[in-house]
Amino acid sequence: MFSNGQITFGILFAIAFIVILFFAYSKDKALHKKYYKGSIWVLVGFISFLLMLVTIKFVFM
């Protein structure tokens, strides 16, 4: 399905992309702590809401 060159390119691209994302995130880590403090509660609320919907679906099926 894929040639050896395409597979090699895909693997190298993925590795380079992950490394660049890691360095970019570590560079902005202090800003994330400053401006997004408390945003974990939004995530907890969203996951709770989804779990509630799934629970309601299986209870009333």
C-alpha positions as CSV (number, residue, x, y, z in Angstrom):
1,M,0.0,0.0,0.0
2,F,2.8,2.4,0.9
3,S,6.3,2.4,-0.4
4,N,9.3,2.3,1.9
5,G,10.1,6.0,1.2
6,Q,6.6,7.0,2.2
7,I,6.7,5.0,5.4
8,T,10.2,6.5,6.3
9,F,8.9,10.0,5.6
10,G,5.8,9.5,7.7
11,I,7.9,8.2,10.7
12,L,10.5,11.0,10.4
13,F,7.7,13.6,10.0
14,A,5.9,12.3,13.1
15,I,9.1,12.3,15.2
16,A,10.0,15.8,14.1
17,F,6.5,17.1,14.7
18,I,6.4,15.6,18.3
19,V,9.8,17.1,19.1
20,I,8.8,20.6,17.9
21,L,5.6,20.4,19.8
22,F,7.5,19.4,23.0
23,F,9.9,22.3,22.7
24,A,7.1,24.8,21.9
25,Y,5.1,23.6,24.9
26,S,8.0,23.7,27.3
27,K,8.9,27.2,26.1
28,D,5.3,28.4,26.9
29,K,4.8,26.4,30.1
30,A,5.1,29.5,32.3
31,L,2.5,31.4,30.3
32,H,0.1,28.4,30.4
33,K,0.3,28.3,34.2
34,K,-0.4,32.0,34.4
35,Y,-3.2,32.4,31.9
36,Y,-5.0,29.0,32.1
37,K,-5.1,28.5,35.8
38,G,-8.2,26.7,36.8
39,S,-9.0,25.5,33.3
40,I,-8.8,21.9,34.5
41,W,-12.3,22.4,36.1
42,V,-13.7,23.1,32.6
43,L,-12.3,19.8,31.4
44,V,-13.7,18.0,34.5
45,G,-17.1,19.5,33.9
46,F,-17.1,18.6,30.3
47,I,-16.1,15.0,31.0
48,S,-18.7,14.8,33.7
49,F,-21.4,16.0,31.3
50,L,-20.4,13.4,28.7
51,L,-20.5,10.7,31.3
52,M,-23.9,11.8,32.5
53,L,-25.2,11.7,28.9
54,V,-23.8,8.2,28.4
55,T,-25.3,7.1,31.7
56,I,-28.7,8.5,30.8
57,K,-28.5,6.7,27.5
58,F,-27.9,3.3,29.0
59,V,-30.4,3.8,31.8
60,F,-33.3,4.6,29.5
61,M,-32.5,2.2,26.7
